[in-house]
Amino acid sequence: MNFILFMLISLILVWISRHTLKNYRSHGFYRFFAFEGIAALLALNQPYWFNDPFSMRQIIAWTLLICSIGFVLFAVKRLRALGGHCRRDDMPENFNFENTTHLVDSGLYRFIRHPMYTSLLLLNWGAFLKHITPVTLGISVITTLFLIATAKVEEKENQTVFGEAYTEYCSKSKMFIPFLF
């Protein structure tokens, strides 16, 4: 059943990411593999989500998962409200909401440059904590590395689009965790 769940999620991800998978220089290329890692964690740990619900591990896992939802909802709302969008011929594989015309640097974006990737990191580690094994630890670490790679590639893209304003923004904000990293 877990394998079928993973394959179903993977097919959906391949369909959604079909354009980004053609361009290894796109941040979406690396993001696809991060999504695959998260899909593997969800499929592997799905039977354990409600085991021992009041253990500290489960409480931390649920806290990370709930925060993950909050981060992504806030980020998408902020990008849609303030970012604007346009089609970019140099990045045709991007989704519309990714091609912002204005640098968004307020709200949570004031502190971190990638709240959507932070959301995925929280989802990744929250799913990992549901059932800790060497395999799920390896998947979580690799997924984290893919998310870091995704953010670094996207920052190069943003530097090209926003120039000096993005450089200044990077000097005032952190990548994923406010005040830390």
TORPA-4810 file (N, C-alpha, C, O; in nm, 3 decimals):
<nodes>
NODE_1_0.082_-0.121_0.000_0.000_0.000_0.000_0.086_0.126_0.000_0.056_0.222_-0.072_M
NODE_2_0.194_0.126_0.082_0.283_0.242_0.086_0.347_0.269_-0.049_0.359_0.384_-0.091_N
NODE_3_0.387_0.162_-0.118_0.450_0.177_-0.249_0.350_0.237_-0.348_0.385_0.324_-0.428_F
NODE_4_0.226_0.192_-0.344_0.123_0.245_-0.433_0.098_0.392_-0.404_0.084_0.472_-0.496_I
NODE_5_0.093_0.428_-0.276_0.076_0.568_-0.237_0.191_0.653_-0.290_0.169_0.760_-0.346_L
NODE_6_0.315_0.605_-0.272_0.431_0.678_-0.321_0.426_0.693_-0.473_0.452_0.802_-0.526_F
NODE_7_0.393_0.587_-0.543_0.388_0.592_-0.690_0.280_0.690_-0.738_0.301_0.762_-0.835_M
NODE_8_0.167_0.691_-0.672_0.060_0.783_-0.709_0.104_0.928_-0.689_0.085_1.012_-0.777_L
NODE_9_0.163_0.956_-0.574_0.214_1.092_-0.548_0.323_1.127_-0.648_0.327_1.240_-0.697_I
NODE_10_0.410_1.033_-0.679_0.519_1.058_-0.774_0.466_1.089_-0.914_0.516_1.179_-0.980_S
NODE_11_0.366_1.016_-0.957_0.307_1.043_-1.089_0.249_1.184_-1.096_0.265_1.254_-1.196_L
NODE_12_0.183_1.225_-0.990_0.127_1.361_-0.984_0.241_1.464_-0.987_0.232_1.563_-1.058_I
NODE_13_0.346_1.439_-0.910_0.459_1.531_-0.907_0.531_1.540_-1.042_0.571_1.648_-1.084_L
NODE_14_0.546_1.427_-1.109_0.609_1.428_-1.241_0.524_1.510_-1.338_0.577_1.589_-1.416_V
NODE_15_0.393_1.492_-1.333_0.305_1.569_-1.422_0.315_1.719_-1.394_0.329_1.799_-1.486_W
NODE_16_0.309_1.756_-1.268_0.316_1.898_-1.231_0.452_1.956_-1.266_0.462_2.073_-1.305_I
NODE_17_0.558_1.877_-1.252_0.695_1.925_-1.271_0.752_1.895_-1.409_0.872_1.912_-1.431_S
NODE_18_0.670_1.853_-1.501_0.721_1.807_-1.631_0.804_1.914_-1.703_0.899_1.879_-1.773_R
NODE_19_0.771_2.041_-1.688_0.848_2.147_-1.754_0.980_2.173_-1.681_1.083_2.193_-1.745_H
NODE_20_0.976_2.174_-1.548_1.098_2.203_-1.472_1.199_2.090_-1.483_1.320_2.114_-1.472_T
NODE_21_1.155_1.969_-1.503_1.248_1.856_-1.513_1.331_1.862_-1.641_1.430_1.789_-1.652_L
NODE_22_1.294_1.945_-1.735_1.370_1.961_-1.859_1.484_2.060_-1.844_1.569_2.071_-1.933_K
NODE_23_1.488_2.134_-1.732_1.589_2.238_-1.713_1.657_2.221_-1.578_1.605_2.267_-1.476_N
NODE_24_1.773_2.158_-1.576_1.843_2.134_-1.449_1.898_2.263_-1.388_1.944_2.262_-1.274_Y
NODE_25_1.893_2.373_-1.461_1.938_2.502_-1.407_1.825_2.576_-1.335_1.847_2.681_-1.275_R
NODE_26_1.706_2.522_-1.342_1.590_2.582_-1.278_1.579_2.534_-1.133_1.610_2.419_-1.103_S
NODE_27_1.534_2.623_-1.045_1.514_2.581_-0.906_1.409_2.471_-0.896_1.414_2.389_-0.804_H
NODE_28_1.315_2.470_-0.987_1.210_2.368_-0.985_1.261_2.228_-1.007_1.201_2.131_-0.959_G
NODE_29_1.373_2.214_-1.078_1.434_2.083_-1.099_1.471_2.021_-0.965_1.439_1.905_-0.939_F
NODE_30_1.538_2.097_-0.881_1.582_2.047_-0.750_1.465_2.034_-0.653_1.462_1.944_-0.569_Y
NODE_31_1.369_2.124_-0.666_1.250_2.118_-0.581_1.173_1.988_-0.605_1.117_1.931_-0.511_R
NODE_32_1.169_1.941_-0.730_1.102_1.815_-0.761_1.157_1.702_-0.674_1.080_1.624_-0.619_F
NODE_33_1.289_1.694_-0.660_1.350_1.586_-0.583_1.323_1.603_-0.433_1.311_1.505_-0.360_F
NODE_34_1.313_1.727_-0.388_1.273_1.751_-0.249_1.130_1.701_-0.227_1.101_1.636_-0.126_A
NODE_35_1.041_1.731_-0.321_0.903_1.682_-0.312_0.900_1.529_-0.312_0.822_1.468_-0.238_F
NODE_36_0.983_1.467_-0.394_0.988_1.321_-0.398_1.033_1.264_-0.263_0.978_1.164_-0.216_E
NODE_37_1.130_1.328_-0.201_1.175_1.284_-0.069_1.064_1.294_0.034_1.044_1.203_0.115_G
NODE_38_0.991_1.405_0.029_0.879_1.422_0.122_0.770_1.319_0.093_0.710_1.264_0.186_I
NODE_39_0.745_1.292_-0.034_0.645_1.190_-0.070_0.687_1.053_-0.016_0.604_0.977_0.033_A
NODE_40_0.816_1.022_-0.024_0.866_0.894_0.029_0.845_0.888_0.180_0.804_0.785_0.234_A
NODE_41_0.875_0.998_0.250_0.854_1.001_0.396_0.707_0.983_0.431_0.673_0.909_0.523_L
NODE_42_0.622_1.052_0.358_0.479_1.041_0.386_0.430_0.898_0.364_0.353_0.846_0.445_L
NODE_43_0.475_0.836_0.257_0.432_0.700_0.228_0.490_0.601_0.330_0.418_0.513_0.378_A
NODE_44_0.617_0.615_0.364_0.679_0.522_0.459_0.622_0.536_0.600_0.602_0.437_0.670_L
NODE_45_0.597_0.660_0.641_0.557_0.683_0.780_0.406_0.696_0.799_0.360_0.712_0.912_N
NODE_46_0.332_0.690_0.695_0.186_0.703_0.703_0.122_0.607_0.803_0.027_0.648_0.871_Q
NODE_47_0.167_0.483_0.817_0.103_0.395_0.916_0.125_0.436_1.061_0.056_0.387_1.150_P
NODE_48_0.221_0.525_1.086_0.260_0.559_1.223_0.213_0.696_1.270_0.246_0.740_1.380_Y
NODE_49_0.134_0.765_1.187_0.099_0.904_1.216_0.023_0.920_1.346_0.034_1.024_1.412_W
NODE_50_-0.054_0.823_1.385_-0.138_0.838_1.504_-0.098_0.742_1.616_-0.171_0.728_1.714_F
NODE_51_0.018_0.676_1.602_0.069_0.590_1.710_0.120_0.677_1.824_0.189_0.777_1.802_N
NODE_52_0.086_0.638_1.945_0.135_0.707_2.065_0.120_0.859_2.052_0.220_0.932_2.057_D
NODE_53_-0.002_0.908_2.034_-0.026_1.048_1.995_0.022_1.153_2.095_0.040_1.269_2.056_P
NODE_54_0.042_1.118_2.220_0.081_1.218_2.319_0.229_1.208_2.359_0.272_1.268_2.458_F
NODE_55_0.305_1.132_2.282_0.449_1.126_2.308_0.512_1.258_2.264_0.458_1.328_2.178_S
NODE_56_0.623_1.292_2.323_0.691_1.417_2.289_0.727_1.422_2.141_0.715_1.526_2.077_M
NODE_57_0.771_1.309_2.087_0.808_1.301_1.945_0.689_1.336_1.856_0.703_1.411_1.760_R
NODE_58_0.572_1.280_1.889_0.452_1.307_1.810_0.406_1.452_1.826_0.361_1.514_1.730_Q
NODE_59_0.416_1.506_1.944_0.377_1.646_1.967_0.466_1.739_1.886_0.418_1.834_1.824_I
NODE_60_0.597_1.712_1.886_0.689_1.794_1.806_0.659_1.777_1.658_0.658_1.874_1.583_I
NODE_61_0.634_1.654_1.616_0.602_1.628_1.474_0.477_1.706_1.432_0.478_1.772_1.328_A
NODE_62_0.371_1.698_1.511_0.248_1.769_1.476_0.269_1.920_1.479_0.210_1.992_1.397_W
NODE_63_0.351_1.969_1.571_0.380_2.113_1.575_0.450_2.156_1.446_0.414_2.259_1.388_T
NODE_64_0.548_2.079_1.401_0.618_2.110_1.276_0.522_2.105_1.157_0.527_2.191_1.069_L
NODE_65_0.435_2.004_1.154_0.341_1.990_1.042_0.242_2.105_1.038_0.211_2.156_0.930_L
NODE_66_0.191_2.147_1.153_0.096_2.259_1.157_0.165_2.389_1.118_0.109_2.469_1.043_I
NODE_67_0.287_2.409_1.168_0.363_2.529_1.128_0.390_2.528_0.978_0.390_2.634_0.914_C
NODE_68_0.414_2.411_0.922_0.436_2.399_0.779_0.318_2.454_0.700_0.336_2.526_0.602_S
NODE_69_0.199_2.419_0.742_0.078_2.468_0.675_0.069_2.620_0.686_0.038_2.688_0.588_I
NODE_70_0.096_2.672_0.805_0.091_2.817_0.826_0.190_2.892_0.738_0.155_2.994_0.679_G
NODE_71_0.313_2.841_0.729_0.415_2.907_0.647_0.374_2.912_0.501_0.386_3.017_0.438_F
NODE_72_0.328_2.801_0.446_0.296_2.799_0.303_0.174_2.887_0.273_0.172_2.956_0.172_V
NODE_73_0.075_2.884_0.359_-0.044_2.968_0.337_-0.007_3.116_0.341_-0.050_3.193_0.255_L
NODE_74_0.073_3.155_0.438_0.115_3.293_0.448_0.196_3.334_0.325_0.172_3.440_0.267_F
NODE_75_0.291_3.250_0.286_0.381_3.284_0.175_0.306_3.301_0.044_0.328_3.398_-0.028_A
NODE_76_0.218_3.208_0.013_0.143_3.217_-0.112_0.053_3.340_-0.112_0.044_3.411_-0.212_V
NODE_77_-0.013_3.365_-0.001_-0.100_3.482_0.010_-0.019_3.610_-0.010_-0.063_3.701_-0.082_K
NODE_78_0.097_3.619_0.052_0.181_3.738_0.042_0.232_3.758_-0.100_0.231_3.870_-0.152_R
NODE_79_0.276_3.650_-0.164_0.324_3.661_-0.302_0.215_3.706_-0.396_0.237_3.791_-0.483_L
NODE_80_0.097_3.649_-0.381_-0.015_3.688_-0.468_-0.057_3.833_-0.446_-0.092_3.903_-0.542_R
NODE_81_-0.054_3.878_-0.320_-0.099_4.013_-0.290_0.003_4.119_-0.331_-0.035_4.226_-0.378_A
NODE_82_0.132_4.091_-0.314_0.234_4.195_-0.332_0.332_4.169_-0.446_0.397_4.263_-0.494_L
NODE_83_0.344_4.047_-0.490_0.449_4.013_-0.586_0.418_4.046_-0.730_0.510_4.069_-0.809_G
NODE_84_0.290_4.050_-0.765_0.258_4.063_-0.907_0.312_3.942_-0.981_0.376_3.856_-0.921_G
NODE_85_0.287_3.935_-1.107_0.348_3.826_-1.185_0.346_3.861_-1.334_0.266_3.941_-1.382_H
NODE_86_0.439_3.798_-1.402_0.446_3.813_-1.547_0.509_3.686_-1.603_0.570_3.608_-1.531_C
NODE_87_0.491_3.669_-1.731_0.555_3.554_-1.797_0.699_3.591_-1.824_0.729_3.702_-1.868_R
NODE_88_0.789_3.499_-1.797_0.930_3.522_-1.825_0.978_3.422_-1.928_0.970_3.301_-1.907_R
NODE_89_1.026_3.473_-2.039_1.075_3.385_-2.144_1.201_3.310_-2.101_1.230_3.201_-2.150_D
NODE_90_1.278_3.371_-2.008_1.400_3.305_-1.961_1.372_3.198_-1.856_1.461_3.118_-1.824_D
NODE_91_1.249_3.194_-1.802_1.211_3.093_-1.703_1.069_3.042_-1.732_0.980_3.055_-1.648_M
NODE_92_1.047_2.985_-1.850_0.911_2.944_-1.885_0.857_2.828_-1.801_0.736_2.805_-1.796_P
NODE_93_0.947_2.755_-1.735_0.902_2.640_-1.655_0.844_2.681_-1.521_0.782_2.598_-1.454_E
NODE_94_0.863_2.805_-1.480_0.810_2.851_-1.351_0.658_2.857_-1.353_0.595_2.876_-1.458_N
NODE_95_0.599_2.839_-1.234_0.456_2.862_-1.219_0.432_3.013_-1.216_0.523_3.089_-1.182_F
NODE_96_0.312_3.057_-1.251_0.283_3.200_-1.257_0.317_3.274_-1.128_0.378_3.381_-1.133_N
NODE_97_0.280_3.219_-1.014_0.303_3.290_-0.888_0.451_3.304_-0.856_0.488_3.386_-0.772_F
NODE_98_0.537_3.225_-0.920_0.681_3.233_-0.895_0.746_3.350_-0.969_0.848_3.402_-0.923_E
NODE_99_0.690_3.390_-1.079_0.747_3.497_-1.159_0.697_3.632_-1.111_0.621_3.700_-1.180_N
NODE_100_0.740_3.670_-0.993_0.696_3.797_-0.936_0.766_3.913_-1.005_0.878_3.901_-1.054_T
NODE_101_0.697_4.026_-1.007_0.755_4.146_-1.066_0.803_4.243_-0.959_0.877_4.337_-0.989_T
NODE_102_0.761_4.220_-0.835_0.802_4.304_-0.723_0.866_4.215_-0.617_0.819_4.105_-0.588_H
NODE_103_0.974_4.264_-0.561_1.040_4.192_-0.453_0.954_4.202_-0.327_0.925_4.311_-0.280_L
NODE_104_0.914_4.088_-0.274_0.832_4.085_-0.153_0.927_4.071_-0.034_0.998_3.972_-0.020_V
NODE_105_0.926_4.173_0.053_1.018_4.173_0.166_0.951_4.221_0.295_1.016_4.279_0.382_D
NODE_106_0.822_4.196_0.305_0.750_4.236_0.426_0.683_4.114_0.489_0.676_4.007_0.428_S
NODE_107_0.635_4.133_0.610_0.576_4.021_0.683_0.685_3.919_0.713_0.796_3.957_0.750_G
NODE_108_0.654_3.792_0.699_0.752_3.687_0.724_0.871_3.698_0.628_0.983_3.663_0.664_L
NODE_109_0.846_3.748_0.507_0.954_3.766_0.409_1.056_3.869_0.458_1.168_3.873_0.407_Y
NODE_110_1.020_3.949_0.554_1.116_4.044_0.610_1.228_3.970_0.682_1.341_4.019_0.687_R
NODE_111_1.198_3.854_0.736_1.295_3.778_0.815_1.358_3.662_0.738_1.475_3.632_0.758_F
NODE_112_1.279_3.597_0.651_1.333_3.483_0.575_1.295_3.497_0.428_1.187_3.544_0.394_I
NODE_113_1.387_3.455_0.343_1.368_3.471_0.198_1.285_3.358_0.137_1.229_3.375_0.028_R
NODE_114_1.276_3.245_0.204_1.211_3.128_0.144_1.112_3.062_0.239_1.134_2.949_0.281_H
NODE_115_1.004_3.130_0.275_0.909_3.068_0.368_0.842_2.943_0.311_0.803_2.854_0.388_P
NODE_116_0.826_2.934_0.179_0.767_2.812_0.123_0.861_2.693_0.137_0.817_2.581_0.160_M
NODE_117_0.991_2.717_0.123_1.087_2.609_0.142_1.101_2.577_0.290_1.124_2.462_0.327_Y
NODE_118_1.088_2.678_0.375_1.085_2.651_0.519_0.966_2.561_0.550_0.977_2.469_0.631_T
NODE_119_0.854_2.588_0.486_0.736_2.504_0.502_0.767_2.359_0.466_0.727_2.266_0.536_S
NODE_120_0.838_2.341_0.356_0.873_2.206_0.313_0.973_2.141_0.409_0.966_2.020_0.434_L
NODE_121_1.065_2.221_0.463_1.157_2.167_0.564_1.081_2.120_0.688_1.109_2.013_0.743_L
NODE_122_0.985_2.200_0.731_0.904_2.162_0.847_0.822_2.036_0.818_0.811_1.948_0.903_L
NODE_123_0.766_2.028_0.698_0.691_1.909_0.657_0.783_1.788_0.655_0.747_1.681_0.704_L
NODE_124_0.900_1.804_0.597_0.999_1.698_0.588_1.034_1.642_0.726_1.025_1.521_0.749_N
NODE_125_1.072_1.730_0.818_1.116_1.683_0.949_0.998_1.640_1.037_1.013_1.552_1.121_W
NODE_126_0.882_1.702_1.017_0.763_1.657_1.089_0.724_1.517_1.048_0.690_1.434_1.133_G
NODE_127_0.727_1.489_0.917_0.696_1.354_0.868_0.801_1.254_0.915_0.767_1.141_0.950_A
NODE_128_0.927_1.294_0.916_1.035_1.207_0.964_1.011_1.165_1.108_1.029_1.048_1.143_F
NODE_129_0.971_1.259_1.193_0.953_1.229_1.335_0.838_1.133_1.364_0.829_1.079_1.474_L
NODE_130_0.751_1.111_1.269_0.641_1.017_1.290_0.691_0.875_1.312_0.631_0.798_1.388_K
NODE_131_0.801_0.839_1.246_0.859_0.705_1.265_1.007_0.714_1.224_1.039_0.717_1.106_H
NODE_132_1.093_0.717_1.323_1.236_0.740_1.300_1.306_0.607_1.271_1.303_0.514_1.352_I
NODE_133_1.370_0.601_1.154_1.452_0.486_1.116_1.575_0.541_1.043_1.576_0.658_1.004_T
NODE_134_1.677_0.461_1.025_1.793_0.508_0.947_1.754_0.547_0.804_1.808_0.643_0.749_P
NODE_135_1.662_0.474_0.745_1.618_0.505_0.608_1.547_0.641_0.604_1.576_0.724_0.518_V
NODE_136_1.454_0.663_0.698_1.382_0.791_0.695_1.475_0.906_0.733_1.457_1.018_0.685_T
NODE_137_1.574_0.881_0.817_1.673_0.985_0.848_1.751_1.022_0.722_1.770_1.140_0.693_L
NODE_138_1.794_0.922_0.648_1.867_0.947_0.523_1.783_1.026_0.423_1.831_1.119_0.360_G
NODE_139_1.657_0.987_0.410_1.568_1.058_0.318_1.550_1.203_0.363_1.550_1.293_0.280_I
NODE_140_1.535_1.226_0.492_1.516_1.361_0.544_1.639_1.449_0.521_1.627_1.565_0.484_S
NODE_141_1.756_1.392_0.542_1.879_1.469_0.519_1.894_1.502_0.371_1.925_1.616_0.336_V
NODE_142_1.874_1.405_0.284_1.885_1.429_0.139_1.780_1.531_0.094_1.811_1.618_0.013_I
NODE_143_1.660_1.521_0.145_1.554_1.617_0.111_1.594_1.758_0.156_1.573_1.854_0.082_T
NODE_144_1.650_1.769_0.274_1.698_1.899_0.323_1.804_1.955_0.229_1.802_2.074_0.197_T
NODE_145_1.897_1.871_0.185_2.002_1.916_0.092_1.942_1.963_-0.040_1.988_2.062_-0.098_L
NODE_146_1.840_1.893_-0.088_1.774_1.936_-0.212_1.701_2.069_-0.192_1.698_2.152_-0.283_F
NODE_147_1.644_2.091_-0.075_1.577_2.219_-0.049_1.678_2.333_-0.040_1.650_2.444_-0.085_L
NODE_148_1.793_2.308_0.017_1.899_2.410_0.021_1.945_2.440_-0.121_1.962_2.556_-0.158_I
NODE_149_1.966_2.336_-0.201_2.006_2.356_-0.341_1.899_2.435_-0.417_1.931_2.524_-0.496_A
NODE_150_1.773_2.401_-0.394_1.662_2.472_-0.458_1.668_2.621_-0.425_1.658_2.705_-0.514_T
NODE_151_1.685_2.652_-0.298_1.689_2.792_-0.255_1.809_2.864_-0.315_1.797_2.979_-0.357_A
NODE_152_1.923_2.800_-0.320_2.043_2.865_-0.375_2.026_2.893_-0.525_2.064_3.000_-0.572_K
NODE_153_1.969_2.799_-0.598_1.945_2.822_-0.741_1.842_2.933_-0.759_1.859_3.019_-0.846_V
NODE_154_1.737_2.932_-0.679_1.636_3.037_-0.690_1.695_3.174_-0.655_1.657_3.275_-0.714_E
NODE_155_1.787_3.178_-0.561_1.850_3.306_-0.527_1.931_3.361_-0.643_1.935_3.483_-0.664_E
NODE_156_1.995_3.274_-0.719_2.066_3.321_-0.840_1.966_3.377_-0.940_1.991_3.480_-1.002_K
NODE_157_1.853_3.309_-0.956_1.749_3.360_-1.046_1.698_3.495_-0.998_1.682_3.588_-1.078_E
NODE_158_1.673_3.507_-0.870_1.622_3.633_-0.814_1.725_3.745_-0.826_1.688_3.860_-0.847_N
NODE_159_1.851_3.713_-0.813_1.957_3.811_-0.830_1.955_3.868_-0.972_1.972_3.988_-0.993_Q
NODE_160_1.932_3.780_-1.069_1.924_3.823_-1.208_1.804_3.914_-1.231_1.814_4.013_-1.303_T
NODE_161_1.691_3.881_-1.170_1.568_3.957_-1.190_1.567_4.088_-1.113_1.531_4.192_-1.168_V
NODE_162_1.605_4.084_-0.986_1.589_4.201_-0.898_1.719_4.278_-0.873_1.715_4.389_-0.819_F
NODE_163_1.833_4.222_-0.912_1.960_4.293_-0.903_2.001_4.333_-0.763_1.991_4.255_-0.668_G
NODE_164_2.047_4.459_-0.751_2.100_4.512_-0.625_1.997_4.507_-0.512_2.034_4.486_-0.396_E
NODE_165_1.870_4.526_-0.543_1.766_4.522_-0.440_1.763_4.384_-0.374_1.742_4.374_-0.253_A
NODE_166_1.786_4.278_-0.452_1.786_4.144_-0.395_1.911_4.121_-0.310_1.905_4.056_-0.206_Y
NODE_167_2.025_4.173_-0.356_2.148_4.162_-0.277_2.131_4.228_-0.141_2.171_4.171_-0.039_T
NODE_168_2.071_4.345_-0.139_2.046_4.415_-0.013_1.949_4.337_0.075_1.968_4.325_0.196_E
NODE_169_1.844_4.284_0.013_1.746_4.203_0.085_1.813_4.081_0.149_1.783_4.048_0.264_Y
NODE_170_1.903_4.015_0.077_1.973_3.898_0.131_2.058_3.936_0.252_2.073_3.856_0.345_C
NODE_171_2.114_4.056_0.252_2.197_4.097_0.365_2.115_4.125_0.490_2.169_4.129_0.600_S
NODE_172_1.985_4.145_0.475_1.897_4.178_0.588_1.809_4.062_0.633_1.737_4.074_0.732_K
NODE_173_1.814_3.950_0.562_1.725_3.838_0.594_1.804_3.707_0.593_1.916_3.701_0.542_S
NODE_174_1.743_3.605_0.649_1.803_3.472_0.649_1.732_3.385_0.545_1.624_3.420_0.496_K
NODE_175_1.793_3.273_0.514_1.738_3.187_0.410_1.611_3.114_0.458_1.509_3.119_0.389_M
NODE_176_1.616_3.047_0.572_1.505_2.962_0.617_1.453_2.991_0.758_1.333_2.988_0.783_F
NODE_177_1.545_3.019_0.849_1.508_3.032_0.991_1.540_3.174_1.037_1.656_3.215_1.032_I
NODE_178_1.439_3.249_1.081_1.464_3.388_1.122_1.581_3.398_1.221_1.589_3.323_1.318_P
NODE_179_1.671_3.492_1.194_1.784_3.526_1.280_1.894_3.418_1.287_1.998_3.441_1.348_F
NODE_180_1.873_3.302_1.225_1.970_3.192_1.238_2.033_3.148_1.106_2.154_3.156_1.088_L
NODE_181_1.948_3.102_1.012_2.000_3.041_0.888_1.910_3.077_0.772_1.935_3.035_0.659_F
</nodes>
